[in-house]
Amino acid sequence: MAPPLTRVQSRRRFLLALCGSLLFAAPARAQAPGGSYCYIFGRSADDDLAGPSKAPLPDGERDTELRLYLNNLHYYLGPSASHAIRWMRLRHRSLPGLRWDTVPGSRSPVLVVRWQGRTVNRGDGSIAGLNLPDRTFLQLFVADPGPVAARTPGFVLDVTTFDGTLTIPVAPFDRNDNQFY
């Protein structure tokens, strides 16, 4: 049987055990939070919000819907009072003709943004100054000739705020959906 510990020895062991446990439990801010992601939801059943023009006007065809989940912008873009969005641009990495955006005055067709059930685009297609909470979900609509709805790989979504740009790859399916296709 081991001799009993002195008061100093027991305190020393307690402090070592406490320090050792703190090494494995990093504070929440030190852990990298989950980032934003975007995926192609598919052809919208009854929404016709986007057309080939810059204004968010219907064209008589069903739109292709994408879903964007914005998470922890403050972590990925740096600390700021707000991360107001200036514009968004959906583009293909290698096919330059496939581009939709909310940049006012551009020649690309409009990317319609819907948040909490309402369209946030202005008459010129812009969404400048859209200030969102740290975790939110947006619906994006494009008048698509087919490649987006066909889930063609290679699309990215550039989200430009007043603090920087976040480039998000567009997945063909929801990463949290466990169905087999």
C-alpha positions as CSV (number, residue, x, y, z in Angstrom):
1,M,0.0,0.0,0.0
2,A,1.3,3.5,-0.9
3,P,1.9,5.9,1.9
4,P,-0.7,8.7,2.2
5,L,-0.2,11.9,0.2
6,T,0.8,15.1,1.9
7,R,-1.3,18.1,1.5
8,V,1.2,19.7,-0.9
9,Q,1.4,16.5,-3.0
10,S,-2.4,16.2,-3.3
11,R,-2.7,19.9,-4.4
12,R,0.1,19.4,-6.9
13,R,-1.6,16.3,-8.5
14,F,-5.0,18.2,-8.5
15,L,-3.4,21.2,-10.3
16,L,-1.7,18.9,-12.9
17,A,-4.9,17.0,-13.6
18,L,-6.8,20.3,-13.9
19,C,-4.2,21.7,-16.4
20,G,-4.2,18.5,-18.3
21,S,-8.0,18.6,-18.7
22,L,-7.9,22.2,-19.9
23,L,-5.5,21.3,-22.7
24,F,-8.1,19.1,-24.3
25,A,-11.1,21.4,-23.9
26,A,-10.4,24.4,-26.0
27,P,-12.8,27.3,-25.8
28,A,-15.6,27.5,-28.4
29,R,-13.9,30.5,-30.1
30,A,-10.7,28.5,-30.7
31,Q,-12.5,25.8,-32.6
32,A,-13.2,26.4,-36.3
33,P,-17.0,26.7,-36.7
34,G,-18.9,25.2,-39.6
35,G,-18.7,27.4,-42.7
36,S,-21.3,28.5,-45.2
37,Y,-22.4,26.2,-48.0
38,C,-24.6,26.3,-51.1
39,Y,-26.3,23.5,-53.1
40,I,-28.6,23.2,-56.0
41,F,-32.2,22.5,-54.8
42,G,-33.5,21.9,-58.3
43,R,-36.3,23.4,-60.5
44,S,-38.7,25.4,-58.5
45,A,-42.2,23.9,-58.6
46,D,-44.1,27.2,-59.0
47,D,-41.7,30.1,-58.6
48,D,-40.9,32.3,-61.6
49,L,-38.9,35.3,-60.2
50,A,-36.0,35.6,-62.5
51,G,-35.7,36.3,-66.2
52,P,-32.9,37.0,-68.7
53,S,-32.9,40.7,-67.8
54,K,-31.2,42.6,-64.9
55,A,-34.5,43.3,-63.2
56,P,-36.1,40.6,-61.0
57,L,-39.1,40.0,-63.4
58,P,-40.7,36.7,-64.4
59,D,-40.1,35.2,-67.9
60,G,-42.8,32.5,-68.0
61,E,-40.3,29.7,-67.2
62,R,-39.7,27.9,-64.0
63,D,-36.6,29.0,-62.2
64,T,-33.8,26.9,-60.8
65,E,-33.5,27.3,-57.0
66,L,-30.3,27.1,-55.0
67,R,-30.1,27.2,-51.2
68,L,-27.4,29.1,-49.4
69,Y,-26.7,28.6,-45.7
70,L,-24.6,31.5,-44.3
71,N,-22.8,30.5,-41.1
72,N,-20.3,32.4,-39.0
73,L,-19.4,35.2,-41.5
74,H,-17.6,37.0,-38.6
75,Y,-15.2,34.1,-38.4
76,Y,-14.4,33.7,-42.1
77,L,-14.4,37.4,-43.0
78,G,-12.9,38.8,-39.8
79,P,-14.4,40.8,-36.9
80,S,-16.7,43.7,-37.9
81,A,-19.7,45.4,-36.7
82,S,-21.8,44.0,-39.6
83,H,-21.3,41.9,-42.7
84,A,-23.6,43.7,-45.0
85,I,-23.7,42.0,-48.4
86,R,-22.8,44.2,-51.4
87,W,-23.5,41.6,-54.1
88,M,-23.5,37.9,-55.0
89,R,-22.3,36.3,-58.2
90,L,-23.0,32.7,-59.3
91,R,-20.6,31.6,-61.9
92,H,-19.0,28.6,-63.5
93,R,-15.2,28.2,-63.0
94,S,-14.4,27.3,-66.6
95,L,-17.5,28.3,-68.7
96,P,-17.6,32.2,-68.8
97,G,-21.1,32.4,-70.3
98,L,-22.7,30.9,-67.2
99,R,-23.0,33.8,-64.8
100,W,-25.7,35.4,-62.8
101,D,-25.3,38.2,-60.3
102,T,-26.8,41.0,-58.2
103,V,-24.2,43.6,-59.3
104,P,-26.1,46.7,-60.5
105,G,-25.2,47.7,-64.1
106,S,-23.6,44.4,-65.1
107,R,-24.7,42.6,-68.2
108,S,-25.3,39.3,-66.5
109,P,-28.8,38.1,-65.8
110,V,-30.2,38.7,-62.3
111,L,-29.7,36.3,-59.4
112,V,-32.9,36.7,-57.4
113,V,-32.4,36.5,-53.6
114,R,-35.2,35.6,-51.3
115,W,-34.9,35.8,-47.5
116,Q,-37.7,34.8,-45.1
117,G,-40.2,34.5,-47.9
118,R,-39.7,37.9,-49.5
119,T,-37.6,39.0,-52.5
120,V,-34.8,41.4,-51.4
121,N,-33.6,42.5,-54.9
122,R,-34.3,46.1,-55.8
123,G,-35.5,47.1,-59.3
124,D,-31.9,47.1,-60.7
125,G,-31.3,43.6,-59.2
126,S,-29.0,44.8,-56.5
127,I,-29.0,43.7,-52.9
128,A,-26.4,46.1,-51.6
129,G,-26.6,46.7,-47.9
130,L,-28.4,43.5,-47.1
131,N,-27.5,42.9,-43.4
132,L,-28.2,39.3,-42.3
133,P,-27.9,37.5,-38.9
134,D,-24.8,35.4,-38.3
135,R,-26.7,32.2,-39.2
136,T,-29.3,32.3,-41.9
137,F,-30.7,30.7,-45.0
138,L,-31.3,32.3,-48.4
139,Q,-33.1,31.0,-51.5
140,L,-31.5,32.0,-54.8
141,F,-33.3,31.8,-58.1
142,V,-31.8,31.9,-61.7
143,A,-33.4,31.8,-65.1
144,D,-31.4,28.8,-66.1
145,P,-31.1,27.4,-69.7
146,G,-30.2,24.0,-68.2
147,P,-26.7,23.6,-66.8
148,V,-27.5,24.6,-63.2
149,A,-30.7,22.4,-63.0
150,A,-28.7,19.5,-64.5
151,R,-26.3,19.9,-61.5
152,T,-23.3,20.5,-63.7
153,P,-20.2,20.5,-61.4
154,G,-17.9,23.6,-61.2
155,F,-20.3,26.3,-60.1
156,V,-19.2,28.7,-57.3
157,L,-21.0,31.5,-55.5
158,D,-19.0,34.7,-54.6
159,V,-20.6,36.5,-51.7
160,T,-19.0,40.0,-51.5
161,T,-19.5,42.0,-48.3
162,F,-18.0,45.4,-47.4
163,D,-15.3,43.4,-45.5
164,G,-14.2,40.9,-48.1
165,T,-15.3,38.1,-50.5
166,L,-16.3,34.6,-49.6
167,T,-16.2,32.0,-52.4
168,I,-18.4,29.1,-51.8
169,P,-18.4,26.0,-54.0
170,V,-21.9,25.0,-55.1
171,A,-22.7,21.3,-54.4
172,P,-25.0,19.4,-56.7
173,F,-26.9,18.1,-53.6
174,D,-27.4,19.0,-50.0
175,R,-24.5,17.7,-47.9
176,N,-26.9,16.9,-45.1
177,D,-29.3,14.9,-47.2
178,N,-28.9,11.2,-46.8
179,Q,-31.1,10.1,-49.7
180,F,-29.8,8.0,-52.5
181,Y,-30.1,9.5,-56.0
